[in-house]
Amino acid sequence: MSVRPARPPRRLRTLAASLALVLAGSLSGCSLVDKIGGGAEPVEAENPTAAATEAAYDSQFTRDGTFQSHIDIDGMDFVYTLWPTKSTPRTNEWYPKGNKFFSFTFQVYDLDRKLRDPFRTKRKAYLGNIKVTSRTITSDGGRTQRPYKLDAEASQITFDPEAVTHPVHGMLITSPKGSFELRNQKIGPMSDDTRGLELTFVADVHYETAPGSGRFVAKKVKQTVPIAIFESDTPTQVAEIPVNAN
């Protein structure tokens, strides 16, 4: 079994490696970690400000053709990785009209151990529910649209049909033996004045306090990913590809 499962294609892996030091709070995206049951989530503004519209263009996903964030919680490195699929690979040609497709993974590395240390010496982490919401940013502050959403139990939708699961906490996501992966996710059409899109990921996770302890900490791991949408009268071009190709 490979050391880092569920990776994007080679071209995108190379790009992702160069982004390993990008902080989750950079302009390319922001992250937030909350305790499960720690209160209501923030309400999204329905009419983003001019500053938010400008920020949508500062998109790591659009600029580099991939997005990767590292969120450190108690020495556990939670990693979101997103990339466009072969259906719509040119992120500078993502227009309001037409569908756009992306894939993403979510996994964790125990930073207290070396990458090749025995798996039994690493803290296990599990993913329960995965939720993704979206909102558009328009040039004139028009009505917010939500062209993509996801709210599901991770083990029921992950690409791996034989994911290792915990009876209470969900599917294993500790590298190298666990990773959540979802492919060919469709972002629907948007109004012509759309200039940006924000995808917000919220993962319900449990991770061990010590290797093999059986005692877990519950957290919500949140990541917002801005994506630029470019003005055009033509729809985003969608290539015909085999089912499940990334």
C-alpha positions as CSV (number, residue, x, y, z in Angstrom):
1,M,0.0,0.0,0.0
2,S,1.3,3.5,-0.8
3,V,2.5,5.8,1.9
4,R,0.0,8.6,0.9
5,P,-3.2,7.1,-0.5
6,A,-5.9,8.9,-2.5
7,R,-3.6,11.4,-4.2
8,P,-4.5,13.6,-7.2
9,P,-2.9,12.9,-10.6
10,R,0.8,13.3,-10.9
11,R,0.7,16.8,-12.4
12,L,-1.5,18.0,-9.6
13,R,0.6,16.1,-6.9
14,T,3.6,18.1,-8.0
15,L,1.7,21.3,-7.7
16,A,0.3,20.3,-4.3
17,A,3.7,19.5,-2.9
18,S,4.9,23.0,-3.6
19,L,2.0,24.3,-1.5
20,A,2.7,22.2,1.6
21,L,3.7,25.3,3.6
22,V,0.6,27.3,2.8
23,L,-1.2,28.2,6.0
24,A,-4.9,27.6,6.4
25,G,-5.4,31.3,7.3
26,S,-3.8,32.7,4.2
27,L,-5.6,34.8,1.6
28,S,-6.1,31.7,-0.5
29,G,-8.6,30.4,2.1
30,C,-9.4,30.4,5.8
31,S,-9.9,27.6,8.3
32,L,-11.7,27.3,11.6
33,V,-11.7,24.5,14.1
34,D,-14.6,24.2,16.5
35,K,-15.7,21.7,19.1
36,I,-18.6,19.5,18.1
37,G,-21.7,20.9,19.7
38,G,-19.9,24.2,20.4
39,G,-22.8,26.4,19.3
40,A,-24.4,27.5,16.1
41,E,-22.2,28.0,13.0
42,P,-21.8,31.5,11.7
43,V,-24.5,32.8,9.4
44,E,-23.2,33.5,5.9
45,A,-23.8,37.0,4.6
46,E,-26.3,37.1,1.7
47,N,-24.7,40.1,0.0
48,P,-20.9,39.9,0.2
49,T,-19.0,43.2,0.3
50,A,-16.7,44.7,-2.4
51,A,-13.7,43.4,-0.4
52,A,-15.1,39.9,-0.5
53,T,-15.6,40.1,-4.2
54,E,-12.0,41.2,-4.7
55,A,-10.8,38.3,-2.5
56,A,-12.6,35.8,-4.6
57,Y,-10.0,36.4,-7.4
58,D,-7.1,35.6,-5.0
59,S,-7.8,31.9,-5.4
60,Q,-5.1,29.3,-5.0
61,F,-7.4,26.8,-6.6
62,T,-7.8,28.9,-9.7
63,R,-4.2,30.1,-9.9
64,D,-2.4,26.8,-9.4
65,G,-5.0,24.3,-10.5
66,T,-5.2,22.7,-7.0
67,F,-5.8,23.7,-3.4
68,Q,-4.3,22.2,-0.3
69,S,-4.5,23.3,3.3
70,H,-2.9,22.0,6.4
71,I,-4.8,22.5,9.7
72,D,-2.8,21.6,12.8
73,I,-4.8,20.5,15.8
74,D,-2.9,19.0,18.7
75,G,-0.1,17.8,16.4
76,M,-2.6,16.2,14.0
77,D,-2.3,17.7,10.5
78,F,-5.7,17.7,8.8
79,V,-5.3,18.1,5.0
80,Y,-7.9,19.2,2.5
81,T,-6.9,18.8,-1.1
82,L,-9.1,19.9,-4.1
83,W,-8.5,19.8,-7.8
84,P,-10.5,20.2,-11.0
85,T,-11.4,17.0,-12.8
86,K,-10.7,16.2,-16.4
87,S,-14.2,17.3,-17.3
88,T,-13.3,21.0,-16.6
89,P,-9.6,21.1,-16.1
90,R,-8.9,24.7,-17.1
91,T,-9.7,26.8,-14.0
92,N,-9.2,30.1,-15.9
93,E,-12.2,29.0,-18.1
94,W,-14.7,28.5,-15.3
95,Y,-17.6,30.7,-16.4
96,P,-21.0,31.3,-14.8
97,K,-22.9,29.2,-17.3
98,G,-22.4,25.5,-17.5
99,N,-21.4,22.8,-15.0
100,K,-17.9,22.7,-13.4
101,F,-16.4,19.6,-11.7
102,F,-13.9,19.0,-8.9
103,S,-12.6,16.2,-6.7
104,F,-11.3,16.4,-3.2
105,T,-9.7,14.3,-0.4
106,F,-9.5,14.7,3.4
107,Q,-7.0,12.9,5.6
108,V,-4.8,13.4,8.6
109,Y,-1.1,12.9,9.5
110,D,0.1,12.4,13.1
111,L,2.9,14.9,13.3
112,D,4.2,13.4,16.5
113,R,5.5,10.4,14.4
114,K,7.6,10.2,11.3
115,L,5.9,9.4,8.1
116,R,7.3,5.9,7.8
117,D,6.9,4.9,11.5
118,P,4.7,1.8,12.2
119,F,1.1,2.6,11.8
120,R,0.3,1.2,15.3
121,T,2.4,4.0,16.8
122,K,0.2,6.7,15.3
123,R,-3.0,8.3,16.6
124,K,-6.0,7.2,14.7
125,A,-8.5,9.8,13.4
126,Y,-12.0,9.1,12.1
127,L,-14.4,11.1,9.9
128,G,-18.1,11.0,10.6
129,N,-20.3,13.5,8.7
130,I,-18.9,15.7,5.9
131,K,-20.7,18.9,4.9
132,V,-20.0,21.3,2.1
133,T,-21.9,24.5,1.4
134,S,-21.4,27.1,-1.3
135,R,-22.2,30.7,-2.0
136,T,-21.6,32.9,-5.0
137,I,-20.1,36.4,-5.1
138,T,-21.5,38.7,-7.7
139,S,-20.3,41.8,-9.3
140,D,-23.3,43.9,-8.2
141,G,-24.1,42.3,-4.9
142,G,-27.0,40.4,-6.4
143,R,-28.8,37.4,-4.9
144,T,-26.6,34.7,-3.4
145,Q,-26.8,31.3,-5.1
146,R,-25.7,28.0,-3.8
147,P,-24.7,25.8,-6.8
148,Y,-23.2,23.0,-4.8
149,K,-24.0,21.3,-1.5
150,L,-23.1,18.1,0.3
151,D,-24.2,16.7,3.7
152,A,-23.6,13.0,4.2
153,E,-21.9,10.3,6.3
154,A,-18.4,10.0,4.9
155,S,-18.1,6.2,4.9
156,Q,-21.3,6.0,2.8
157,I,-20.0,8.1,-0.1
158,T,-16.2,7.8,-0.1
159,F,-14.5,6.5,-3.3
160,D,-13.1,3.5,-1.4
161,P,-15.9,0.9,-1.1
162,E,-14.0,-0.9,1.7
163,A,-13.1,2.0,4.0
164,V,-12.0,1.0,7.5
165,T,-14.7,2.2,9.9
166,H,-15.2,2.7,13.6
167,P,-18.7,1.7,15.0
168,V,-19.2,5.1,16.5
169,H,-16.8,7.6,14.9
170,G,-17.0,6.9,11.2
171,M,-14.2,6.1,8.7
172,L,-10.5,6.0,9.3
173,I,-8.6,8.9,7.8
174,T,-5.2,8.6,9.3
175,S,-2.4,8.3,6.7
176,P,-1.3,5.9,5.2
177,K,-4.2,3.5,5.8
178,G,-7.1,5.9,5.6
179,S,-8.4,8.8,3.5
180,F,-11.7,10.2,2.4
181,E,-12.0,10.8,-1.3
182,L,-14.9,12.1,-3.4
183,R,-14.7,12.5,-7.2
184,N,-16.4,14.4,-9.9
185,Q,-18.5,16.8,-7.8
186,K,-20.7,19.0,-9.9
187,I,-21.0,22.8,-9.4
188,G,-24.1,24.0,-11.2
189,P,-24.7,27.1,-13.3
190,M,-24.7,30.5,-11.8
191,S,-26.0,33.9,-12.7
192,D,-24.1,35.9,-15.4
193,D,-22.8,38.4,-12.8
194,T,-21.1,35.8,-10.7
195,R,-17.4,36.5,-10.2
196,G,-16.5,34.2,-7.4
197,L,-17.6,31.1,-5.5
198,E,-16.8,30.0,-1.9
199,L,-16.9,26.4,-0.9
200,T,-17.0,25.8,2.8
201,F,-16.1,22.3,4.1
202,V,-17.0,21.1,7.6
203,A,-15.8,17.7,8.8
204,D,-16.9,16.0,12.0
205,V,-13.8,14.2,13.3
206,H,-12.6,12.2,16.3
207,Y,-8.9,11.6,17.0
208,E,-7.1,9.7,19.7
209,T,-5.4,11.5,22.6
210,A,-2.6,8.9,22.4
211,P,-1.8,6.0,20.1
212,G,-4.0,3.0,21.0
213,S,-5.6,4.8,24.0
214,G,-9.1,4.4,22.8
215,R,-9.9,7.9,24.1
216,F,-11.0,10.4,21.5
217,V,-11.4,14.2,21.1
218,A,-14.2,15.5,18.9
219,K,-13.7,18.5,16.6
220,K,-15.2,20.2,13.6
221,V,-12.6,21.0,11.0
222,K,-13.7,23.8,8.7
223,Q,-12.1,25.1,5.5
224,T,-13.3,27.8,3.1
225,V,-12.0,27.7,-0.5
226,P,-12.4,30.7,-2.8
227,I,-12.7,30.0,-6.5
228,A,-12.7,32.7,-9.2
229,I,-15.5,32.7,-11.8
230,F,-14.7,34.6,-15.0
231,E,-17.1,36.7,-17.1
232,S,-18.2,35.1,-20.3
233,D,-21.3,34.7,-22.5
234,T,-20.4,31.1,-23.3
235,P,-20.8,28.2,-20.9
236,T,-17.9,26.4,-19.3
237,Q,-16.8,23.7,-21.7
238,V,-17.2,20.2,-20.3
239,A,-15.1,17.4,-21.8
240,E,-16.5,13.9,-22.2
241,I,-14.6,11.5,-19.9
242,P,-15.2,8.0,-18.6
243,V,-17.2,7.6,-15.4
244,N,-15.1,8.0,-12.2
245,A,-12.1,9.4,-14.0
246,N,-10.5,12.2,-12.0
